[in-house]
Amino acid sequence: MNSFIKYLPAEERRAVTVEAVIELAGEQNPSDITTAAIAKRMGLTQGALFRHFPNKDAIIQAVMEWVAERLMSRLEKAVHPDSTPLEALESMFMANVDFIIEHPGIPRMLFCELQRAQETVHKRMVQTLIRRYGERLTRLFEQGKQCGELDARLDVEASATLFIGTIQGLVMQSLLAGDVSRIRRDATRVFAIYQRGIRSES
């Protein structure tokens, strides 16, 4: 990164730090990212970095907050006011896919936190994000059932789990293949199968 970062206001420098961590997570194991590596990516000293964050945990917390805010905002913006529930679900699905393609380090960080055996603040933040996501989906499922677009017998909790799990599966496949762009290629076909399972037959 350019030296102009040194002269950014504190809040902007914090945001640039988050972006640096996400970039690094796309290139290496997130748990191996050090504050020295973050500072180097930004063209700063560790001392300059610690003027904005007391430690690495604080940096990771800022990343998790950024992810939750940006992802949920992206999902909400993807839903057009005139969309049917099923159209809204597809828009959210594709918006999530695009978000991952733009920031491939994010799912690596989320998976890394969820794999931790111990309960941590960061792990709870990821769990909270998934819960909020599920609640948003549940509202759409209920609306779809009420208007007759979705199966009246639909298990909304299981449908939300499958929706999120389908995206996670696409991410895992892309990580195994070493090609994040394949998520976009597969997403449309995969969602078509998903929607056939939840839509009303009438």
N, C-alpha and C positions, 0 to 999 in steps of 0.2 A: 504494500500500500504506500501511497505517497506521503511525504513528510508534512503535508498540509494538515494531516490528522492532529498533529501536535497543537494546532491552533484552533481546533474546533471547540465550540462550547461543550461543557461537561455532558449534557444530555445527548448531544449528537455523537460525542466520542463513545459513550456507552452503547449507543445503537450500532456504531461501527464495530465495536468489540464483539457484539452479538453476531453480526454478520461474519466476522472473521472466524469465530468459533464454528459456525455452521459450515463455512467453506472448508475448514480443516476436518470437520467430521465427515465430509464427503470424500475425503482423501485418505483417512486413516481411522483406526479404531478410536472412537470417541473417548474411551477411558484412558487412552494413552496421550491425550492432548495435555500439554503442560502450559503453565502461564508463560514460560519462556518462549514456547512456540507461538502462543497467541500474540505476545508482544513483538516477536520477530515478524510475524505476518503483517502487523500493523505499522512496523517501522518505528516502534517505541522501545523504551527500556522497561524492564519489569517494574521499576520504581514508578514510572509514569502510569503504568497500568493499575498499580495498587492505589493510586490516588483516587481512583473511581470505584474500585472493587476491593474490599478487604482481603479476599482470598478467592480461590478457584470455585468453591461452592457458591459464592455470591454471583460469580459470572454465569455458572450453569443455571442458577435460579433465574437470572435475567433472561437467559436464552429460552427457558421453559415458558416464562411469562410472555415473551415475544411470540413464540410459536402459538400459544393458546389464543392470544389476542388476534394475531394475523390470520390464523386458520379459520377461526369462527367468523371473523369479519368477512373473509373471502367466501365462505359458505353462504352467509346471509346475502351478500351482494349478488351471488349467483342466481338466487331465486327471484324471478320476475314476478311482480304483483299479480299479473294475470295468468300465471302458470297454474296448471292443474297439479295436484299433489305428486302424481307420477312424473310429470315434467320437472317439477322442482327437485325431486329425488335424483333424477338423471343429471340435472344441472349441478347439484351438490357433489355428486359422484365425480363428474368430470372436473369440477373446480378443485376438488381434493387431489385428483391425479395431477393436474397442472401445477398445483402448489408443490407437490413432491418433486416433479421434474425440474422445477425452478430451484428447489432447495433439497438436493438429494442427501445432504447431511442430516436433515431433520429426522427422517425415520430411523436412521442409524442411531441417533442420540436417544430417541424415544425407546427403541428396542433395548438399548444398553441400560437405560434406567429401569425398565420393567423386569429385566433379568436379574436384578440385584435381589439377593435372598433377604436382606434386611430391609426394614421399612425406613425410607428416607423422605425428606421434604420433597426432593425432586420426583421421586416415584409417586408420591401422593399427588403432586401437581399433574403428572401424566394421567393418573387415574381420574382426577377431577375433570381433565379435558375430555377424556373418553366418555365420562358420565354426561357432561354437558352436550356432547355430540349426540349421544344416544337419546337424550331428552328432546333435542331438536328434531331428530328423526321420528321419534314417537309421535310428536304432534302432527307431523305430515302423514304418518300412517293412519292416525285416527281420523284426520280430515278425509283421507282417501276412502276409508271405510264408510264414513258418513255420506259422502257424495256418490258412493257406488262404484268408484273407479278401482278400488282395491277390494280383495276378497273380504267379506264380512266376518269370516272366521279367522282372519289373519292374526297370528301371534305376534304382536307388535314388538315385544321384547326380543324374541328370537330373530325377528326381521332386522332389528337394529344391530344386533350382534353379528348377523350374517353380512349386512351392508358394510360395517366397519372391517369385519374379518376378511371380506372379499378384497378390499383395498390393501389390507395388510398382506394378503396372499400375493397380490400383484407385485407389491414392493419386494417381498422375499424372492419371488421368481426373478425380478430384475437384478437384485443383488447377486443371486447365484450366477446369473448370466453375465454379470458385469456390464449391463446395458440398461440404464435407467429409462431410456427412450422407449423401450419395449412396453412399458406400462401403458403409454398412450395408444400404441398399436393394438393392445389386447383389451383395453378398457371398454370400448364400445361393444364388442362381441360378448364380453363377460357380463356387462350390465344388461344386455338383451336377454340373456339367460335368467339373470336374477329377477328381472321384472315379470317374466312369464310366470314365475313362481308366486308372485304376490298380487298380481292384478286380478280383477274380477273376471269370471268366465262369461258373464252376461254381456 
